[in-house]
Amino acid sequence: MNMPTPLTPKPPRRTPDCLLTLAVPRALEEEILDALLALPELAPGFTVVPGQGIGRSVELASTMEQVQGRARRVLVQVAMQHAQVQPLIDTLRAALPSPQIAYWVVPLLTFGRFGDLP
C-alpha cells in the first residue's frame, strides 16, 4: 500500500475583509498598475475596470471628455485585509501624488472562490 507523501504545509491564506477601490485617470493607468505589481505583499491581486468620473473636482483632460462632461477613469479594486489598506495607500500616494486619484474602502461581507487555489 502506498502511503501519501507529506507535503510542506502552505501558510494559511488570509481572507480579505475589505475592498479598496482606486479611481485613476487613464493617463496614470500604467503607473498605478506598475506600482501595484511592485507591491505583491500589499496587493497580491487586483481587478481593473473601465469607468468614468463626473464632478466638480474631476479634471477633463481631452476635448472628448470636455464635450461629454466626464473623464475616462480606470477603477482598480483590491480585495485585502483592512490592516494593509493604509500602508498601501501611503506607498501609492508617495509614488503618484495626484489629486485626480481618488479612493474608497468598503467592508467585504464575504469573499470566496468557486474552487481551490494551487
C-alpha positions in Angstrom: 0.0 0.0 0.0 1.4 3.4 -1.0 1.5 6.0 1.8 0.8 9.6 0.9 3.9 11.8 0.8 3.8 14.6 3.4 3.5 17.9 1.8 5.0 21.1 3.1 2.1 23.0 4.6 1.2 26.2 2.9 0.7 29.3 5.1 -3.0 29.9 5.6 -4.4 32.5 3.2 -5.9 35.5 4.9 -9.5 36.1 3.9 -9.9 39.7 2.6 -12.2 41.8 4.8 -12.4 45.0 2.8 -12.3 46.3 -0.8 -10.1 49.2 -1.8 -11.2 50.9 -5.0 -8.9 53.4 -6.7 -10.3 55.7 -9.3 -7.4 56.6 -11.6 -7.2 58.8 -14.7 -6.5 56.8 -17.8 -3.2 58.7 -18.2 -1.9 57.2 -15.0 -3.2 53.7 -15.6 0.2 52.1 -16.4 1.9 53.8 -13.5 -0.6 52.7 -10.9 -0.6 49.1 -12.2 3.2 49.0 -12.2 3.2 50.4 -8.6 0.7 47.7 -7.5 2.6 44.9 -9.3 5.7 46.0 -7.4 3.9 45.5 -4.1 2.7 41.9 -4.1 2.8 41.7 -0.2 0.3 44.5 0.0 -1.7 43.9 -3.2 -1.4 40.2 -4.2 -4.0 40.6 -6.9 -6.5 43.2 -8.2 -9.2 43.8 -10.8 -9.1 46.6 -13.4 -12.4 48.0 -14.7 -13.1 50.9 -17.1 -15.1 53.8 -15.6 -15.9 57.5 -15.9 -15.6 60.3 -13.4 -18.1 63.1 -13.1 -17.9 66.1 -10.7 -16.6 69.5 -10.0 -13.1 68.2 -9.0 -12.7 65.9 -12.0 -10.2 67.2 -14.5 -11.4 66.8 -18.1 -8.2 66.3 -20.0 -9.2 65.7 -23.6 -11.6 67.5 -25.9 -13.9 64.5 -25.9 -14.0 64.5 -22.1 -14.9 68.2 -22.1 -17.7 67.7 -24.6 -19.1 64.7 -22.7 -18.6 66.3 -19.3 -17.0 63.2 -17.9 -13.4 61.9 -17.6 -12.2 58.4 -18.5 -11.1 56.5 -15.4 -9.8 53.1 -14.5 -11.2 51.6 -11.3 -8.7 49.3 -9.6 -10.2 47.1 -7.0 -8.1 45.3 -4.4 -9.7 42.8 -2.0 -7.5 42.9 1.0 -7.1 42.9 4.8 -8.1 46.2 6.3 -4.7 46.4 8.2 -2.9 46.6 4.9 -5.0 49.4 3.4 -3.2 52.4 4.9 0.3 51.1 4.2 -0.8 50.5 0.5 -2.4 54.0 0.2 0.6 55.7 1.8 3.0 53.9 -0.6 0.9 54.7 -3.7 0.4 58.3 -2.6 4.2 58.8 -2.3 4.7 57.3 -5.8 1.8 59.1 -7.5 0.8 62.2 -5.6 -2.2 63.2 -7.8 -5.4 64.9 -6.6 -7.1 63.2 -9.5 -6.6 59.7 -7.9 -9.5 59.0 -5.6 -10.0 56.0 -3.3 -12.6 54.5 -1.0 -12.7 51.4 1.2 -15.8 49.3 1.9 -16.2 46.2 4.0 -16.5 42.8 2.3 -19.2 40.7 3.9 -17.8 37.6 2.3 -15.1 36.5 0.0 -14.5 33.2 -1.6 -13.7 31.2 -4.7 -15.5 28.5 -6.6 -12.5 26.2 -6.4 -9.3 25.7 -4.6 -6.1 27.6 -5.5 -3.0 25.5 -6.0 
